[in-house]
Amino acid sequence: MTDLLTARLLLHPMTVAEAEQVVAGENRGAAWAPGYPDAGDVSGARRFLDTCAESGDPQPFGAYEIRRREDGVVVGGLGFHGAPDRTGTVTIGYGLVPSVRGWGYATEAVRALLALARSRGVAGVEGDTDLGNVGSQRVMTAVGMRLVREDGQLKYYRIGWDRSGGSDG
């Protein structure tokens, strides 16, 4: 799998070795921004490693590092929680280091991930966020996902595509 490029970002598909480094907190590759990896990045890397051990590399439905194109520094992570389920739906997660939040990087990265999912025949993408994480809620709304439900802890978002190419938001 090759890197996904956006205007300002490079979404780099993680390798097993890179995921192991994230879990161990030992950087031997691309420069990491202060604050990377955080607990969410470590959790995503572990999920990716578990999937690789159980069924092989899931790419393109794996984990990605979010790198700035200008300097190659890793500023966050995003990815799929696994391959599409029996309904053709995938779940995504993402996060950025605090120093680059509010610059539109998350929206840019998630848009690229949604485009990849759609190009691979995925029927729908889901994501969730803490009730108080207004920034993440804005990201999901900005990329066309719609709030479908909430509980005492999380808000759940979804976007889907019908056969005519339209979106069900």
C-alpha positions in Angstrom: 0.0 0.0 0.0 1.3 3.4 -0.9 1.1 6.6 1.0 -2.1 8.7 0.6 -1.4 12.3 -0.2 -3.5 15.3 0.7 -2.7 19.0 0.2 -0.7 19.2 3.4 -0.5 15.6 4.7 0.9 12.3 3.9 -1.0 9.3 5.4 1.5 6.6 5.7 0.2 3.0 6.1 1.9 1.6 9.2 4.1 -1.5 9.0 4.3 -4.1 11.7 7.7 -2.7 12.7 6.3 0.8 12.9 3.3 -0.3 15.0 5.6 -2.1 17.3 7.7 1.0 17.8 4.5 3.0 18.6 3.4 0.5 21.2 6.9 0.5 22.7 7.2 4.2 22.5 10.6 3.8 20.7 11.0 5.9 17.6 13.5 4.6 15.1 11.9 6.1 12.0 10.1 9.3 11.0 10.3 12.2 13.4 7.5 12.3 16.0 6.0 15.5 17.1 5.9 16.1 20.9 2.9 14.2 22.3 3.0 11.4 19.7 2.1 8.6 20.3 -0.7 9.1 22.8 -2.9 6.4 24.3 -5.2 6.4 21.3 -2.3 5.9 18.9 -0.9 3.0 21.1 -4.4 1.4 21.1 -4.7 1.7 17.3 -1.2 0.2 16.8 -2.1 -2.7 19.1 -5.4 -3.3 17.2 -3.4 -3.3 14.0 -0.8 -5.7 15.4 -3.5 -8.1 16.7 -5.2 -8.0 13.2 -1.9 -8.8 11.5 -1.2 -11.7 13.9 -4.7 -13.1 13.4 -5.3 -12.7 9.7 -2.4 -10.8 8.0 -1.9 -7.2 7.1 -5.4 -5.6 6.6 -4.2 -2.8 4.3 -5.8 -0.7 3.1 -8.0 -1.2 6.1 -5.3 -0.8 8.7 -3.5 2.0 10.6 -1.9 5.1 9.2 0.4 7.7 10.6 -0.5 11.3 9.8 2.6 13.1 8.6 3.0 16.7 7.5 4.2 16.8 3.9 6.4 19.9 4.6 8.7 18.1 7.1 7.6 14.5 7.4 6.9 14.8 11.1 4.3 12.4 12.5 1.5 14.5 14.1 -1.1 11.9 14.7 -2.7 8.7 13.6 -5.9 7.4 12.0 -7.2 4.3 10.5 -9.8 1.6 10.3 -10.7 -0.7 13.2 -10.6 -3.5 10.7 -11.9 -4.7 7.3 -15.5 -4.0 6.3 -18.0 -6.1 8.2 -20.7 -8.2 6.6 -22.8 -5.1 5.8 -19.8 -3.4 4.1 -19.3 -1.0 7.0 -16.0 0.1 8.6 -15.2 2.0 11.8 -12.6 4.7 11.9 -10.6 6.4 14.6 -8.2 9.3 14.5 -6.2 11.7 16.7 -3.7 14.5 16.5 -1.1 15.8 18.9 -2.4 18.9 20.8 0.1 21.3 19.1 -1.6 20.9 15.6 -5.2 20.7 16.6 -7.5 23.3 15.1 -5.5 23.6 11.8 -7.9 21.4 9.8 -5.5 18.4 9.6 -8.0 16.0 11.1 -10.7 17.0 8.6 -8.2 16.7 5.7 -7.0 13.3 6.9 -10.5 11.9 7.5 -11.7 13.1 4.1 -8.9 11.1 2.5 -9.7 8.0 4.5 -13.4 8.3 3.5 -12.4 8.6 -0.1 -10.2 5.5 0.2 -13.0 3.6 1.8 -15.5 4.6 -0.8 -13.1 3.7 -3.7 -12.7 0.3 -2.2 -16.5 -0.4 -2.2 -17.2 0.3 1.4 -20.9 0.9 2.0 -20.6 3.0 5.2 -18.1 4.4 7.7 -18.8 4.9 11.4 -17.0 6.7 14.1 -17.6 7.9 17.6 -16.4 10.6 20.0 -16.7 11.6 23.6 -19.6 13.9 24.4 -17.3 16.7 25.3 -15.0 16.4 22.2 -16.5 19.2 20.2 -13.5 19.3 17.9 -13.9 15.7 16.8 -17.7 16.2 16.4 -16.9 19.2 14.1 -14.5 17.0 12.1 -17.1 14.3 11.5 -19.8 16.8 10.6 -17.4 18.6 8.2 -16.6 15.4 6.3 -20.3 14.7 5.8 -20.9 12.2 8.6 -24.1 12.6 10.5 -24.9 12.1 14.2 -27.0 8.9 14.4 -27.2 8.4 18.2 -25.6 9.1 21.5 -25.5 7.6 24.9 -24.1 8.7 28.3 -20.5 8.8 27.1 -20.3 8.9 23.3 -21.8 10.4 20.1 -21.9 8.1 17.1 -21.6 9.3 13.5 -22.0 7.6 10.2 -21.8 8.2 6.4 -22.9 5.8 3.8 -23.1 5.7 0.0 -26.0 4.3 -2.0 -25.6 2.5 -5.3 -26.2 5.6 -7.4 -23.1 7.3 -5.8 -25.0 9.5 -3.5 -24.4 9.9 0.2 -26.8 9.0 3.0 -24.8 11.3 5.3 
